Amino acid sequence: MSETEVDLDAEKYEKHREAGRILAEVRDEAAEMVEVGVSHLEVAEWAENEIRDRGAQPAFPVNISIDEEAAHATPGIDDDATFGEEMVNLDIGVCIDGWLADTAITVDLSGNPELVEASEEALDAALELVEAGVDTGTIGAEIEDVITSYGFNPVVNLTGHGLGHWEQHTPPNIPNRAVSQGTTLEVGDVVAIEPFATDGSGKVSEGSKEEIFALERDRSVRDRNARQALEQITEEFRTLPFATRWLDVSRPKMALRRLKSQNVVHGYPVLKEAAGKLVSQKEHTVIVTEDGCEVTTESL
């Protein structure tokens, strides 16, 4: 095998595929649970526990984004929120020995099916273009064309991304609009492509709420409770995002405040559509091949 060739049967790719298979099944079952009156926390914890029961672990907390929320929303401890007549985005990830799969689907309870179709069709069109040698800017242009053809806007400051070993976001970025200088995809790249469509301005901004965190750096901390939380983070989650409700300490919110104040962890604020309008999302993980791509998170 030459230096430019990639063994797509290597163990890492098999683990990407297994993560994707588990994720596709869990995503589809979780989406069926989303109905008016059902608890956000029930759906999130069911999906996360189901992933663990199947021999994997969540790559990040289940994101349940409502209406204008686009990302980083997950239920807090004892969260009592329930679904209403809303647009619901489920974004779920699976990790097997550090190798990842990432997927998202929109469940529309709000009566706006065309907005959902726009992100779905944009993803389908993008997948048709994916192969080694394609510039990511070309993919972004296709996503933008499809979404604008529906009369909506792509969310331009959110992108798809690569998936690394214990890393949820790595190069290359996959834009949701045309860009003049993209990145050329190569055989063996594992990327998550995720068009976001909105009837708003096409940009998201940070809200004030944070329930998802990740390790920034490992360092000694004096507070006992914070130290116990850090031990769990480094041993169980490593560099992957985790939820406040995952911590097995007596005062998890206090522990995280201490860790954040010492720059040990960083938070992920909920991202919201800047104009307060609806957002839909569809995402698949793919392995780039010479003449196309293999979708690891496709329903069987």
Secondary structure, DSSP 8 states (H G I E B T S, - for coil): --TT---TTSHHHHHHHHHHHHHHHHHHHHHHH--TT-BHHHHHHHHHHHHHHTT-EESS--EEEETTEEE-----TT---B--SSEEEEEEEEEETTEEEEEEEEEE-SS-HHHHHHHHHHHHHHHHH-STT-BHHHHHHHHHHHHHHTT-EE-TT--EEEEETTEEEEEEEE-SS--SS--B--TT-EEEE--EEESS-S-EEEEEEEEEEEE------S-HHHHHHHHHIIIIITTS-EEGGG--SS-HHHHHHHHHHTTSEEEEEEEEETTS--EEE-BEEEEEETTEEEETT---
